């Protein structure tokens, strides 16, 4: 899978604990950190199976096990 630099940035700030898109956006550079941009990047990462949306509390996201593995691979590069 080929992730864009912005998708990679979002993936790198996500953790295995639930976070809101605003929490994620606050950890990103201004250019890619707008909440509307982050929401789109999160949707893209969900489609890739790297991020999981909370089925009970809307707007909460965390890494899947595949997302954690991909994040670790990116950190090693």
mmJSON file of the N, C-alpha and C atoms, coordinates in Angstrom:
{"data_MODEL":{"atom_site":{
"group_PDB":["ATOM","ATOM","ATOM","ATOM","ATOM","ATOM","ATOM","ATOM","ATOM","ATOM","ATOM","ATOM","ATOM","ATOM","ATOM","ATOM","ATOM","ATOM","ATOM","ATOM","ATOM","ATOM","ATOM","ATOM","ATOM","ATOM","ATOM","ATOM","ATOM","ATOM","ATOM","ATOM","ATOM","ATOM","ATOM","ATOM","ATOM","ATOM","ATOM","ATOM","ATOM","ATOM","ATOM","ATOM","ATOM","ATOM","ATOM","ATOM","ATOM","ATOM","ATOM","ATOM","ATOM","ATOM","ATOM","ATOM","ATOM","ATOM","ATOM","ATOM","ATOM","ATOM","ATOM","ATOM","ATOM","ATOM","ATOM","ATOM","ATOM","ATOM","ATOM","ATOM","ATOM","ATOM","ATOM","ATOM","ATOM","ATOM","ATOM","ATOM","ATOM","ATOM","ATOM","ATOM","ATOM","ATOM","ATOM","ATOM","ATOM","ATOM","ATOM","ATOM","ATOM","ATOM","ATOM","ATOM","ATOM","ATOM","ATOM","ATOM","ATOM","ATOM","ATOM","ATOM","ATOM","ATOM","ATOM","ATOM","ATOM","ATOM","ATOM","ATOM","ATOM","ATOM","ATOM","ATOM","ATOM","ATOM","ATOM","ATOM","ATOM","ATOM","ATOM","ATOM","ATOM","ATOM","ATOM","ATOM","ATOM","ATOM","ATOM","ATOM","ATOM","ATOM","ATOM","ATOM","ATOM","ATOM","ATOM","ATOM","ATOM","ATOM","ATOM","ATOM","ATOM","ATOM","ATOM","ATOM","ATOM","ATOM","ATOM","ATOM","ATOM","ATOM","ATOM","ATOM","ATOM","ATOM","ATOM","ATOM","ATOM","ATOM","ATOM","ATOM","ATOM","ATOM","ATOM","ATOM","ATOM","ATOM","ATOM","ATOM","ATOM","ATOM","ATOM","ATOM","ATOM","ATOM","ATOM","ATOM","ATOM","ATOM","ATOM","ATOM","ATOM","ATOM","ATOM","ATOM","ATOM","ATOM","ATOM","ATOM","ATOM","ATOM","ATOM","ATOM","ATOM","ATOM","ATOM","ATOM","ATOM","ATOM","ATOM","ATOM","ATOM","ATOM","ATOM","ATOM","ATOM","ATOM","ATOM","ATOM","ATOM","ATOM","ATOM","ATOM","ATOM","ATOM","ATOM","ATOM","ATOM","ATOM","ATOM","ATOM","ATOM","ATOM","ATOM","ATOM","ATOM","ATOM","ATOM"],
"id":[1,2,3,4,5,6,7,8,9,10,11,12,13,14,15,16,17,18,19,20,21,22,23,24,25,26,27,28,29,30,31,32,33,34,35,36,37,38,39,40,41,42,43,44,45,46,47,48,49,50,51,52,53,54,55,56,57,58,59,60,61,62,63,64,65,66,67,68,69,70,71,72,73,74,75,76,77,78,79,80,81,82,83,84,85,86,87,88,89,90,91,92,93,94,95,96,97,98,99,100,101,102,103,104,105,106,107,108,109,110,111,112,113,114,115,116,117,118,119,120,121,122,123,124,125,126,127,128,129,130,131,132,133,134,135,136,137,138,139,140,141,142,143,144,145,146,147,148,149,150,151,152,153,154,155,156,157,158,159,160,161,162,163,164,165,166,167,168,169,170,171,172,173,174,175,176,177,178,179,180,181,182,183,184,185,186,187,188,189,190,191,192,193,194,195,196,197,198,199,200,201,202,203,204,205,206,207,208,209,210,211,212,213,214,215,216,217,218,219,220,221,222,223,224,225,226,227,228,229,230,231],
"type_symbol":["N","C","C","N","C","C","N","C","C","N","C","C","N","C","C","N","C","C","N","C","C","N","C","C","N","C","C","N","C","C","N","C","C","N","C","C","N","C","C","N","C","C","N","C","C","N","C","C","N","C","C","N","C","C","N","C","C","N","C","C","N","C","C","N","C","C","N","C","C","N","C","C","N","C","C","N","C","C","N","C","C","N","C","C","N","C","C","N","C","C","N","C","C","N","C","C","N","C","C","N","C","C","N","C","C","N","C","C","N","C","C","N","C","C","N","C","C","N","C","C","N","C","C","N","C","C","N","C","C","N","C","C","N","C","C","N","C","C","N","C","C","N","C","C","N","C","C","N","C","C","N","C","C","N","C","C","N","C","C","N","C","C","N","C","C","N","C","C","N","C","C","N","C","C","N","C","C","N","C","C","N","C","C","N","C","C","N","C","C","N","C","C","N","C","C","N","C","C","N","C","C","N","C","C","N","C","C","N","C","C","N","C","C","N","C","C","N","C","C","N","C","C","N","C","C","N","C","C","N","C","C"],
"label_atom_id":["N","CA","C","N","CA","C","N","CA","C","N","CA","C","N","CA","C","N","CA","C","N","CA","C","N","CA","C","N","CA","C","N","CA","C","N","CA","C","N","CA","C","N","CA","C","N","CA","C","N","CA","C","N","CA","C","N","CA","C","N","CA","C","N","CA","C","N","CA","C","N","CA","C","N","CA","C","N","CA","C","N","CA","C","N","CA","C","N","CA","C","N","CA","C","N","CA","C","N","CA","C","N","CA","C","N","CA","C","N","CA","C","N","CA","C","N","CA","C","N","CA","C","N","CA","C","N","CA","C","N","CA","C","N","CA","C","N","CA","C","N","CA","C","N","CA","C","N","CA","C","N","CA","C","N","CA","C","N","CA","C","N","CA","C","N","CA","C","N","CA","C","N","CA","C","N","CA","C","N","CA","C","N","CA","C","N","CA","C","N","CA","C","N","CA","C","N","CA","C","N","CA","C","N","CA","C","N","CA","C","N","CA","C","N","CA","C","N","CA","C","N","CA","C","N","CA","C","N","CA","C","N","CA","C","N","CA","C","N","CA","C","N","CA","C","N","CA","C","N","CA","C","N","CA","C","N","CA","C","N","CA","C","N","CA","C","N","CA","C"],
"label_alt_id":[null,null,null,null,null,null,null,null,null,null,null,null,null,null,null,null,null,null,null,null,null,null,null,null,null,null,null,null,null,null,null,null,null,null,null,null,null,null,null,null,null,null,null,null,null,null,null,null,null,null,null,null,null,null,null,null,null,null,null,null,null,null,null,null,null,null,null,null,null,null,null,null,null,null,null,null,null,null,null,null,null,null,null,null,null,null,null,null,null,null,null,null,null,null,null,null,null,null,null,null,null,null,null,null,null,null,null,null,null,null,null,null,null,null,null,null,null,null,null,null,null,null,null,null,null,null,null,null,null,null,null,null,null,null,null,null,null,null,null,null,null,null,null,null,null,null,null,null,null,null,null,null,null,null,null,null,null,null,null,null,null,null,null,null,null,null,null,null,null,null,null,null,null,null,null,null,null,null,null,null,null,null,null,null,null,null,null,null,null,null,null,null,null,null,null,null,null,null,null,null,null,null,null,null,null,null,null,null,null,null,null,null,null,null,null,null,null,null,null,null,null,null,null,null,null,null,null,null,null,null,null],
"label_comp_id":["UNK","UNK","UNK","UNK","UNK","UNK","UNK","UNK","UNK","UNK","UNK","UNK","UNK","UNK","UNK","UNK","UNK","UNK","UNK","UNK","UNK","UNK","UNK","UNK","UNK","UNK","UNK","UNK","UNK","UNK","UNK","UNK","UNK","UNK","UNK","UNK","UNK","UNK","UNK","UNK","UNK","UNK","UNK","UNK","UNK","UNK","UNK","UNK","UNK","UNK","UNK","UNK","UNK","UNK","UNK","UNK","UNK","UNK","UNK","UNK","UNK","UNK","UNK","UNK","UNK","UNK","UNK","UNK","UNK","UNK","UNK","UNK","UNK","UNK","UNK","UNK","UNK","UNK","UNK","UNK","UNK","UNK","UNK","UNK","UNK","UNK","UNK","UNK","UNK","UNK","UNK","UNK","UNK","UNK","UNK","UNK","UNK","UNK","UNK","UNK","UNK","UNK","UNK","UNK","UNK","UNK","UNK","UNK","UNK","UNK","UNK","UNK","UNK","UNK","UNK","UNK","UNK","UNK","UNK","UNK","UNK","UNK","UNK","UNK","UNK","UNK","UNK","UNK","UNK","UNK","UNK","UNK","UNK","UNK","UNK","UNK","UNK","UNK","UNK","UNK","UNK","UNK","UNK","UNK","UNK","UNK","UNK","UNK","UNK","UNK","UNK","UNK","UNK","UNK","UNK","UNK","UNK","UNK","UNK","UNK","UNK","UNK","UNK","UNK","UNK","UNK","UNK","UNK","UNK","UNK","UNK","UNK","UNK","UNK","UNK","UNK","UNK","UNK","UNK","UNK","UNK","UNK","UNK","UNK","UNK","UNK","UNK","UNK","UNK","UNK","UNK","UNK","UNK","UNK","UNK","UNK","UNK","UNK","UNK","UNK","UNK","UNK","UNK","UNK","UNK","UNK","UNK","UNK","UNK","UNK","UNK","UNK","UNK","UNK","UNK","UNK","UNK","UNK","UNK","UNK","UNK","UNK","UNK","UNK","UNK","UNK","UNK","UNK","UNK","UNK","UNK"],
"label_asym_id":["A","A","A","A","A","A","A","A","A","A","A","A","A","A","A","A","A","A","A","A","A","A","A","A","A","A","A","A","A","A","A","A","A","A","A","A","A","A","A","A","A","A","A","A","A","A","A","A","A","A","A","A","A","A","A","A","A","A","A","A","A","A","A","A","A","A","A","A","A","A","A","A","A","A","A","A","A","A","A","A","A","A","A","A","A","A","A","A","A","A","A","A","A","A","A","A","A","A","A","A","A","A","A","A","A","A","A","A","A","A","A","A","A","A","A","A","A","A","A","A","A","A","A","A","A","A","A","A","A","A","A","A","A","A","A","A","A","A","A","A","A","A","A","A","A","A","A","A","A","A","A","A","A","A","A","A","A","A","A","A","A","A","A","A","A","A","A","A","A","A","A","A","A","A","A","A","A","A","A","A","A","A","A","A","A","A","A","A","A","A","A","A","A","A","A","A","A","A","A","A","A","A","A","A","A","A","A","A","A","A","A","A","A","A","A","A","A","A","A","A","A","A","A","A","A","A","A","A","A","A","A"],
"label_entity_id":["1","1","1","1","1","1","1","1","1","1","1","1","1","1","1","1","1","1","1","1","1","1","1","1","1","1","1","1","1","1","1","1","1","1","1","1","1","1","1","1","1","1","1","1","1","1","1","1","1","1","1","1","1","1","1","1","1","1","1","1","1","1","1","1","1","1","1","1","1","1","1","1","1","1","1","1","1","1","1","1","1","1","1","1","1","1","1","1","1","1","1","1","1","1","1","1","1","1","1","1","1","1","1","1","1","1","1","1","1","1","1","1","1","1","1","1","1","1","1","1","1","1","1","1","1","1","1","1","1","1","1","1","1","1","1","1","1","1","1","1","1","1","1","1","1","1","1","1","1","1","1","1","1","1","1","1","1","1","1","1","1","1","1","1","1","1","1","1","1","1","1","1","1","1","1","1","1","1","1","1","1","1","1","1","1","1","1","1","1","1","1","1","1","1","1","1","1","1","1","1","1","1","1","1","1","1","1","1","1","1","1","1","1","1","1","1","1","1","1","1","1","1","1","1","1","1","1","1","1","1","1"],
"label_seq_id":[1,1,1,2,2,2,3,3,3,4,4,4,5,5,5,6,6,6,7,7,7,8,8,8,9,9,9,10,10,10,11,11,11,12,12,12,13,13,13,14,14,14,15,15,15,16,16,16,17,17,17,18,18,18,19,19,19,20,20,20,21,21,21,22,22,22,23,23,23,24,24,24,25,25,25,26,26,26,27,27,27,28,28,28,29,29,29,30,30,30,31,31,31,32,32,32,33,33,33,34,34,34,35,35,35,36,36,36,37,37,37,38,38,38,39,39,39,40,40,40,41,41,41,42,42,42,43,43,43,44,44,44,45,45,45,46,46,46,47,47,47,48,48,48,49,49,49,50,50,50,51,51,51,52,52,52,53,53,53,54,54,54,55,55,55,56,56,56,57,57,57,58,58,58,59,59,59,60,60,60,61,61,61,62,62,62,63,63,63,64,64,64,65,65,65,66,66,66,67,67,67,68,68,68,69,69,69,70,70,70,71,71,71,72,72,72,73,73,73,74,74,74,75,75,75,76,76,76,77,77,77],
"pdbx_PDB_ins_code":[null,null,null,null,null,null,null,null,null,null,null,null,null,null,null,null,null,null,null,null,null,null,null,null,null,null,null,null,null,null,null,null,null,null,null,null,null,null,null,null,null,null,null,null,null,null,null,null,null,null,null,null,null,null,null,null,null,null,null,null,null,null,null,null,null,null,null,null,null,null,null,null,null,null,null,null,null,null,null,null,null,null,null,null,null,null,null,null,null,null,null,null,null,null,null,null,null,null,null,null,null,null,null,null,null,null,null,null,null,null,null,null,null,null,null,null,null,null,null,null,null,null,null,null,null,null,null,null,null,null,null,null,null,null,null,null,null,null,null,null,null,null,null,null,null,null,null,null,null,null,null,null,null,null,null,null,null,null,null,null,null,null,null,null,null,null,null,null,null,null,null,null,null,null,null,null,null,null,null,null,null,null,null,null,null,null,null,null,null,null,null,null,null,null,null,null,null,null,null,null,null,null,null,null,null,null,null,null,null,null,null,null,null,null,null,null,null,null,null,null,null,null,null,null,null,null,null,null,null,null,null],
"Cartn_x":[0.848,0.0,0.889,0.495,1.228,0.448,1.017,0.386,0.996,0.163,0.664,1.433,2.272,2.975,2.022,0.871,-0.093,-0.716,-1.042,-1.579,-0.539,0.73,1.796,1.909,1.794,1.874,0.769,-0.452,-1.581,-1.34,-0.892,-0.632,0.412,1.433,2.513,2.103,1.077,0.654,-0.444,-1.069,-2.101,-1.471,-2.225,-1.795,-2.895,-2.685,-3.684,-4.807,-4.718,-5.793,-6.697,-7.975,-8.923,-8.548,-8.608,-8.349,-9.385,-9.648,-10.522,-9.68,-10.357,-9.655,-8.987,-9.598,-9.008,-7.72,-7.694,-6.462,-5.36,-5.722,-4.744,-4.26,-5.194,-4.844,-3.913,-4.112,-3.282,-1.826,-1.55,-0.186,0.505,-0.202,0.328,0.768,1.662,2.01,0.764,0.767,-0.391,-0.928,-0.059,-0.482,-1.429,-1.142,-1.986,-2.869,-2.77,-3.452,-4.854,-5.428,-6.804,-7.729,-8.669,-9.541,-10.25,-10.651,-11.326,-10.363,-9.106,-8.099,-7.854,-7.724,-7.446,-8.586,-9.83,-10.963,-10.854,-10.466,-10.323,-9.184,-8.063,-6.932,-7.312,-8.083,-8.535,-9.442,-10.343,-11.21,-10.389,-9.366,-8.485,-7.781,-7.307,-6.587,-7.529,-8.786,-9.788,-9.993,-10.11,-10.284,-9.11,-7.926,-6.72,-6.61,-7.48,-7.442,-6.408,-5.934,-4.888,-5.433,-6.644,-7.281,-8.678,-9.098,-10.41,-11.208,-12.45,-13.346,-14.162,-14.336,-15.104,-16.571,-17.133,-18.524,-19.552,-19.119,-20.044,-19.949,-18.734,-18.514,-18.008,-18.872,-18.508,-17.364,-16.503,-15.41,-14.183,-14.084,-12.921,-12.214,-10.895,-10.111,-8.896,-8.433,-7.186,-6.587,-5.333,-4.645,-5.163,-5.203,-5.447,-4.087,-4.073,-2.784,-1.983,-2.669,-1.973,-1.44,-2.196,-1.751,-0.522,-0.488,0.672,1.905,1.734,2.846,3.355,2.433,2.807,3.509,3.011,3.64,5.072,5.277,6.618,7.534,7.011,7.797,8.2,7.279,7.581,8.646,8.573,9.551,10.95,11.019,12.319,12.972,12.169,12.727,13.617],
"Cartn_y":[-1.172,0.0,1.23,2.209,3.464,4.544,5.019,6.08,7.417,8.441,9.781,10.276,11.29,11.845,12.299,12.881,13.322,12.13,11.068,9.867,9.271,9.28,8.772,9.602,10.919,11.797,11.474,11.291,10.961,9.608,8.639,7.305,7.363,8.181,8.254,8.893,9.742,10.346,9.542,8.629,7.796,6.78,6.401,5.389,4.337,3.362,2.303,2.694,3.87,4.389,5.263,5.362,6.162,7.63,8.28,9.713,10.322,11.604,12.32,12.867,13.239,13.838,15.152,15.873,17.133,16.867,15.806,15.451,15.094,14.349,13.975,15.225,16.085,17.303,18.202,18.254,19.13,18.685,17.439,16.923,17.011,17.521,17.598,19.012,19.139,20.481,21.193,22.504,23.301,22.912,22.648,22.394,21.203,20.142,18.95,18.755,19.66,19.466,20.022,20.508,20.988,19.801,19.929,18.791,18.184,19.011,18.438,17.576,18.007,17.193,15.897,16.008,14.828,13.822,14.3,13.388,12.588,13.242,12.531,11.526,11.908,10.99,9.785,10.027,8.927,7.972,8.521,7.67,6.82,7.431,6.681,5.551,5.836,4.825,3.724,4.076,3.062,2.108,2.665,1.815,0.879,1.305,0.479,-0.55,-0.434,-1.364,-1.017,0.229,0.638,1.357,1.864,2.617,2.059,2.072,1.563,2.716,2.876,3.885,3.233,3.947,3.434,3.295,2.087,1.89,2.465,2.796,3.29,4.801,5.306,6.747,7.289,7.998,8.521,9.526,9.517,10.48,10.09,8.829,8.338,7.297,7.377,6.517,5.978,4.797,4.237,3.327,2.968,2.076,0.647,-0.061,-1.502,-2.174,-3.488,-4.187,-3.989,-3.978,-3.701,-2.278,-1.361,0.025,0.176,-0.549,-0.513,-1.056,-2.156,-2.752,-1.789,-1.172,-0.223,0.987,1.46,2.592,2.233,1.057,0.631,0.546,0.052,-0.009,1.393,2.352,3.719,4.342,4.023,4.57,3.998,2.796,2.16,2.727,3.32,3.839,5.026],
"Cartn_z":[0.0,0.0,0.0,-0.764,-0.852,-0.127,0.961,1.735,1.336,1.261,0.987,2.212,2.032,3.203,4.307,3.935,4.956,5.68,4.949,5.585,6.523,6.107,6.964,8.236,8.105,9.281,10.279,9.764,10.649,11.301,10.521,11.061,12.175,11.995,12.976,14.297,14.291,15.561,16.254,15.525,16.155,17.095,18.115,19.074,19.199,20.057,20.219,21.172,21.79,22.631,21.771,22.141,21.374,21.412,20.238,20.109,19.177,19.367,18.439,17.286,16.209,15.068,15.483,16.41,16.882,17.641,18.456,19.164,18.179,17.149,16.127,15.411,14.994,14.256,15.066,16.371,17.211,17.261,16.872,16.893,15.533,14.537,13.176,12.833,11.821,11.337,10.81,10.821,10.415,9.037,8.073,6.686,6.574,7.304,7.197,8.414,9.374,10.641,10.761,9.669,9.74,9.997,10.93,11.257,10.045,9.08,7.905,7.094,6.989,6.305,7.057,8.369,9.196,9.08,9.053,8.897,7.607,6.513,5.24,5.312,5.911,6.041,6.911,7.966,8.822,8.04,7.234,6.41,5.453,4.855,3.948,4.688,5.89,6.675,7.165,7.426,7.8,6.633,5.418,4.227,4.015,4.415,4.285,5.416,6.421,7.549,8.595,8.587,9.521,10.749,10.637,11.721,11.942,13.193,13.583,14.18,13.742,14.314,15.424,16.513,17.644,17.225,17.349,16.927,17.908,19.112,20.134,20.291,20.332,20.494,19.157,18.457,17.144,17.249,16.238,16.179,16.962,17.38,18.111,17.245,17.193,16.317,17.051,16.594,17.122,16.059,16.265,15.343,15.475,14.36,14.386,14.55,14.655,14.754,13.465,12.301,11.038,11.014,11.572,11.65,12.526,13.627,14.521,13.812,13.072,12.328,11.26,10.529,9.487,10.092,11.232,11.916,12.311,12.851,13.239,12.017,10.901,9.66,9.204,9.287,8.897,9.807,11.083,12.036,11.795,11.263,10.98,9.724,8.835,7.565,7.77],
"occupancy":[1.0,1.0,1.0,1.0,1.0,1.0,1.0,1.0,1.0,1.0,1.0,1.0,1.0,1.0,1.0,1.0,1.0,1.0,1.0,1.0,1.0,1.0,1.0,1.0,1.0,1.0,1.0,1.0,1.0,1.0,1.0,1.0,1.0,1.0,1.0,1.0,1.0,1.0,1.0,1.0,1.0,1.0,1.0,1.0,1.0,1.0,1.0,1.0,1.0,1.0,1.0,1.0,1.0,1.0,1.0,1.0,1.0,1.0,1.0,1.0,1.0,1.0,1.0,1.0,1.0,1.0,1.0,1.0,1.0,1.0,1.0,1.0,1.0,1.0,1.0,1.0,1.0,1.0,1.0,1.0,1.0,1.0,1.0,1.0,1.0,1.0,1.0,1.0,1.0,1.0,1.0,1.0,1.0,1.0,1.0,1.0,1.0,1.0,1.0,1.0,1.0,1.0,1.0,1.0,1.0,1.0,1.0,1.0,1.0,1.0,1.0,1.0,1.0,1.0,1.0,1.0,1.0,1.0,1.0,1.0,1.0,1.0,1.0,1.0,1.0,1.0,1.0,1.0,1.0,1.0,1.0,1.0,1.0,1.0,1.0,1.0,1.0,1.0,1.0,1.0,1.0,1.0,1.0,1.0,1.0,1.0,1.0,1.0,1.0,1.0,1.0,1.0,1.0,1.0,1.0,1.0,1.0,1.0,1.0,1.0,1.0,1.0,1.0,1.0,1.0,1.0,1.0,1.0,1.0,1.0,1.0,1.0,1.0,1.0,1.0,1.0,1.0,1.0,1.0,1.0,1.0,1.0,1.0,1.0,1.0,1.0,1.0,1.0,1.0,1.0,1.0,1.0,1.0,1.0,1.0,1.0,1.0,1.0,1.0,1.0,1.0,1.0,1.0,1.0,1.0,1.0,1.0,1.0,1.0,1.0,1.0,1.0,1.0,1.0,1.0,1.0,1.0,1.0,1.0,1.0,1.0,1.0,1.0,1.0,1.0,1.0,1.0,1.0,1.0,1.0,1.0],
"B_iso_or_equiv":[0.0,0.0,0.0,0.0,0.0,0.0,0.0,0.0,0.0,0.0,0.0,0.0,0.0,0.0,0.0,0.0,0.0,0.0,0.0,0.0,0.0,0.0,0.0,0.0,0.0,0.0,0.0,0.0,0.0,0.0,0.0,0.0,0.0,0.0,0.0,0.0,0.0,0.0,0.0,0.0,0.0,0.0,0.0,0.0,0.0,0.0,0.0,0.0,0.0,0.0,0.0,0.0,0.0,0.0,0.0,0.0,0.0,0.0,0.0,0.0,0.0,0.0,0.0,0.0,0.0,0.0,0.0,0.0,0.0,0.0,0.0,0.0,0.0,0.0,0.0,0.0,0.0,0.0,0.0,0.0,0.0,0.0,0.0,0.0,0.0,0.0,0.0,0.0,0.0,0.0,0.0,0.0,0.0,0.0,0.0,0.0,0.0,0.0,0.0,0.0,0.0,0.0,0.0,0.0,0.0,0.0,0.0,0.0,0.0,0.0,0.0,0.0,0.0,0.0,0.0,0.0,0.0,0.0,0.0,0.0,0.0,0.0,0.0,0.0,0.0,0.0,0.0,0.0,0.0,0.0,0.0,0.0,0.0,0.0,0.0,0.0,0.0,0.0,0.0,0.0,0.0,0.0,0.0,0.0,0.0,0.0,0.0,0.0,0.0,0.0,0.0,0.0,0.0,0.0,0.0,0.0,0.0,0.0,0.0,0.0,0.0,0.0,0.0,0.0,0.0,0.0,0.0,0.0,0.0,0.0,0.0,0.0,0.0,0.0,0.0,0.0,0.0,0.0,0.0,0.0,0.0,0.0,0.0,0.0,0.0,0.0,0.0,0.0,0.0,0.0,0.0,0.0,0.0,0.0,0.0,0.0,0.0,0.0,0.0,0.0,0.0,0.0,0.0,0.0,0.0,0.0,0.0,0.0,0.0,0.0,0.0,0.0,0.0,0.0,0.0,0.0,0.0,0.0,0.0,0.0,0.0,0.0,0.0,0.0,0.0,0.0,0.0,0.0,0.0,0.0,0.0],
"pdbx_formal_charge":[null,null,null,null,null,null,null,null,null,null,null,null,null,null,null,null,null,null,null,null,null,null,null,null,null,null,null,null,null,null,null,null,null,null,null,null,null,null,null,null,null,null,null,null,null,null,null,null,null,null,null,null,null,null,null,null,null,null,null,null,null,null,null,null,null,null,null,null,null,null,null,null,null,null,null,null,null,null,null,null,null,null,null,null,null,null,null,null,null,null,null,null,null,null,null,null,null,null,null,null,null,null,null,null,null,null,null,null,null,null,null,null,null,null,null,null,null,null,null,null,null,null,null,null,null,null,null,null,null,null,null,null,null,null,null,null,null,null,null,null,null,null,null,null,null,null,null,null,null,null,null,null,null,null,null,null,null,null,null,null,null,null,null,null,null,null,null,null,null,null,null,null,null,null,null,null,null,null,null,null,null,null,null,null,null,null,null,null,null,null,null,null,null,null,null,null,null,null,null,null,null,null,null,null,null,null,null,null,null,null,null,null,null,null,null,null,null,null,null,null,null,null,null,null,null,null,null,null,null,null,null],
"auth_seq_id":[1,1,1,2,2,2,3,3,3,4,4,4,5,5,5,6,6,6,7,7,7,8,8,8,9,9,9,10,10,10,11,11,11,12,12,12,13,13,13,14,14,14,15,15,15,16,16,16,17,17,17,18,18,18,19,19,19,20,20,20,21,21,21,22,22,22,23,23,23,24,24,24,25,25,25,26,26,26,27,27,27,28,28,28,29,29,29,30,30,30,31,31,31,32,32,32,33,33,33,34,34,34,35,35,35,36,36,36,37,37,37,38,38,38,39,39,39,40,40,40,41,41,41,42,42,42,43,43,43,44,44,44,45,45,45,46,46,46,47,47,47,48,48,48,49,49,49,50,50,50,51,51,51,52,52,52,53,53,53,54,54,54,55,55,55,56,56,56,57,57,57,58,58,58,59,59,59,60,60,60,61,61,61,62,62,62,63,63,63,64,64,64,65,65,65,66,66,66,67,67,67,68,68,68,69,69,69,70,70,70,71,71,71,72,72,72,73,73,73,74,74,74,75,75,75,76,76,76,77,77,77],
"auth_comp_id":["UNK","UNK","UNK","UNK","UNK","UNK","UNK","UNK","UNK","UNK","UNK","UNK","UNK","UNK","UNK","UNK","UNK","UNK","UNK","UNK","UNK","UNK","UNK","UNK","UNK","UNK","UNK","UNK","UNK","UNK","UNK","UNK","UNK","UNK","UNK","UNK","UNK","UNK","UNK","UNK","UNK","UNK","UNK","UNK","UNK","UNK","UNK","UNK","UNK","UNK","UNK","UNK","UNK","UNK","UNK","UNK","UNK","UNK","UNK","UNK","UNK","UNK","UNK","UNK","UNK","UNK","UNK","UNK","UNK","UNK","UNK","UNK","UNK","UNK","UNK","UNK","UNK","UNK","UNK","UNK","UNK","UNK","UNK","UNK","UNK","UNK","UNK","UNK","UNK","UNK","UNK","UNK","UNK","UNK","UNK","UNK","UNK","UNK","UNK","UNK","UNK","UNK","UNK","UNK","UNK","UNK","UNK","UNK","UNK","UNK","UNK","UNK","UNK","UNK","UNK","UNK","UNK","UNK","UNK","UNK","UNK","UNK","UNK","UNK","UNK","UNK","UNK","UNK","UNK","UNK","UNK","UNK","UNK","UNK","UNK","UNK","UNK","UNK","UNK","UNK","UNK","UNK","UNK","UNK","UNK","UNK","UNK","UNK","UNK","UNK","UNK","UNK","UNK","UNK","UNK","UNK","UNK","UNK","UNK","UNK","UNK","UNK","UNK","UNK","UNK","UNK","UNK","UNK","UNK","UNK","UNK","UNK","UNK","UNK","UNK","UNK","UNK","UNK","UNK","UNK","UNK","UNK","UNK","UNK","UNK","UNK","UNK","UNK","UNK","UNK","UNK","UNK","UNK","UNK","UNK","UNK","UNK","UNK","UNK","UNK","UNK","UNK","UNK","UNK","UNK","UNK","UNK","UNK","UNK","UNK","UNK","UNK","UNK","UNK","UNK","UNK","UNK","UNK","UNK","UNK","UNK","UNK","UNK","UNK","UNK","UNK","UNK","UNK","UNK","UNK","UNK"],
"auth_asym_id":["A","A","A","A","A","A","A","A","A","A","A","A","A","A","A","A","A","A","A","A","A","A","A","A","A","A","A","A","A","A","A","A","A","A","A","A","A","A","A","A","A","A","A","A","A","A","A","A","A","A","A","A","A","A","A","A","A","A","A","A","A","A","A","A","A","A","A","A","A","A","A","A","A","A","A","A","A","A","A","A","A","A","A","A","A","A","A","A","A","A","A","A","A","A","A","A","A","A","A","A","A","A","A","A","A","A","A","A","A","A","A","A","A","A","A","A","A","A","A","A","A","A","A","A","A","A","A","A","A","A","A","A","A","A","A","A","A","A","A","A","A","A","A","A","A","A","A","A","A","A","A","A","A","A","A","A","A","A","A","A","A","A","A","A","A","A","A","A","A","A","A","A","A","A","A","A","A","A","A","A","A","A","A","A","A","A","A","A","A","A","A","A","A","A","A","A","A","A","A","A","A","A","A","A","A","A","A","A","A","A","A","A","A","A","A","A","A","A","A","A","A","A","A","A","A","A","A","A","A","A","A"],
"auth_atom_id":["N","CA","C","N","CA","C","N","CA","C","N","CA","C","N","CA","C","N","CA","C","N","CA","C","N","CA","C","N","CA","C","N","CA","C","N","CA","C","N","CA","C","N","CA","C","N","CA","C","N","CA","C","N","CA","C","N","CA","C","N","CA","C","N","CA","C","N","CA","C","N","CA","C","N","CA","C","N","CA","C","N","CA","C","N","CA","C","N","CA","C","N","CA","C","N","CA","C","N","CA","C","N","CA","C","N","CA","C","N","CA","C","N","CA","C","N","CA","C","N","CA","C","N","CA","C","N","CA","C","N","CA","C","N","CA","C","N","CA","C","N","CA","C","N","CA","C","N","CA","C","N","CA","C","N","CA","C","N","CA","C","N","CA","C","N","CA","C","N","CA","C","N","CA","C","N","CA","C","N","CA","C","N","CA","C","N","CA","C","N","CA","C","N","CA","C","N","CA","C","N","CA","C","N","CA","C","N","CA","C","N","CA","C","N","CA","C","N","CA","C","N","CA","C","N","CA","C","N","CA","C","N","CA","C","N","CA","C","N","CA","C","N","CA","C","N","CA","C","N","CA","C","N","CA","C","N","CA","C","N","CA","C","N","CA","C","N","CA","C"],
"pdbx_PDB_model_num":[1,1,1,1,1,1,1,1,1,1,1,1,1,1,1,1,1,1,1,1,1,1,1,1,1,1,1,1,1,1,1,1,1,1,1,1,1,1,1,1,1,1,1,1,1,1,1,1,1,1,1,1,1,1,1,1,1,1,1,1,1,1,1,1,1,1,1,1,1,1,1,1,1,1,1,1,1,1,1,1,1,1,1,1,1,1,1,1,1,1,1,1,1,1,1,1,1,1,1,1,1,1,1,1,1,1,1,1,1,1,1,1,1,1,1,1,1,1,1,1,1,1,1,1,1,1,1,1,1,1,1,1,1,1,1,1,1,1,1,1,1,1,1,1,1,1,1,1,1,1,1,1,1,1,1,1,1,1,1,1,1,1,1,1,1,1,1,1,1,1,1,1,1,1,1,1,1,1,1,1,1,1,1,1,1,1,1,1,1,1,1,1,1,1,1,1,1,1,1,1,1,1,1,1,1,1,1,1,1,1,1,1,1,1,1,1,1,1,1,1,1,1,1,1,1,1,1,1,1,1,1]
}}}
